[in-house]
Amino acid sequence: MKNKYRTHRRAGIYYIEDTETGQQTSLRTRDSKEAETLKDAHNAAARDAALAVAIGAAYFSNRDPEVKTRTWRTVFDEFVRRGKKQSTRDRRTRALRSPDFDPIRNKRIVETTSSDFDAVLKDRKASVIHNLRVIHNLARGFGHLPFDIIPPKLWPSAARKTDKRATTTEEHAKILAAEKNPERRAYYEIIWHTGAAQTDASKFSAENINWSEKTFAYARQKTGEQAILAIGPAFAALLKSLPTSGAFFPRIPQSTDGARSAEFCRRVRLLGIKGISLHSYRYAWAQRAYINGYPRRWAEAALGHNSSAVHWAYAKGAAVKCPSLEEWNAVGGKIIPLVPPDPEVAVNE
């Protein structure tokens, strides 16, 4: 069998050349024996990929004795363990239980090929792509994986993304009108006014209000960021209708995120509203902020820094009706014309 690779020397440095494509790669050595050894290894790998993996694992095991037996399940467990919060660890555990990860779950890391990853990514789900990439990089970082299975620039993008949509003012009004439970109705209203995440809003209490400064402040559970919002007239009316001490919502915090989302989805389904969830209220707040010219840095502070809702609304999610240039240039009630006036008339004036 003809060897796939050959060596040659240029300026004292040995190079390896693919005889089929002509591609040349530096071996980074001036030693002829070392160059011959590297060439033989490349040719052996070309003849038998499985043999190459076994040889590589044999060399690699001198540094890491477990390299021959370590599976991706070990990296999965480490990925879950490194979550800072229990909610994060629970979310990662649920994600990794997906059948999408079955092709590599018990696969030995050193035997994994790009075909195995292709099997995981066949549906190109955004969450699967993200989690697999993090797990891949974690394995590389710990030295469990001596090479990139998928190069950084060749990772696939999600095949389909769920379009994010904000709750409209009309939809919000319908939801409030249909909701007969006073606690849930007030809960939906406070999310509308604050743009808070559903878990944060469920824990709001009278202690979040500073009436002397007319502000409403709370710490985001997810990031720890402090959000401070000025209290407007409509928001003030809502807050005054809620308990003046203690928690605003006695029963809502006792339910889970999933239960609150399911209840909301049931409500909008009965109303025939499609495409929104509780999180859509967060997008609605950001969208209204954008349309009304609210500075982006304030919107980020209100919703939590690096908020995806702000990015969505300020990048593409909201349509703004621009005023005419004539109206925008009105000064003192007099509209400045776009066409310069006749010079003679201007002088006479």
Buried (B, 14 or more C-beta within 10 A) or exposed (E): EEEBBEBEEEEEEBBBBBEEEEEEEEBEBEEEEEBEEBBEBBBBBBEEEEEBBEBBBEEBBEEBEEBBEBBBBBBBEBBBEEBEEEEEBEEBBEBBEEEBBEBBBEBBBBBBEEEBBEBBBEEEBEEBBEBBBBBBEBBBEEEBBBEEBBEEEEBEEBEEEEEBBBBBEEBBEBBBEEBEEEBBBBBBBBBBBBBBBBBBBBBBBBEBBEEEEEEBEBBBBEEEBEBEBEBEEEBBEBBEEBEEEEBBBEEBBEBEEEEBBEBBBEBBEEBEBEEBBBBBBBBBBBBBBBEEEBEBEEBBBBBBEEBBBBBBBBEEBBEEEEEEEEEEEEEEEEEEEEEEEEEEEEEEE
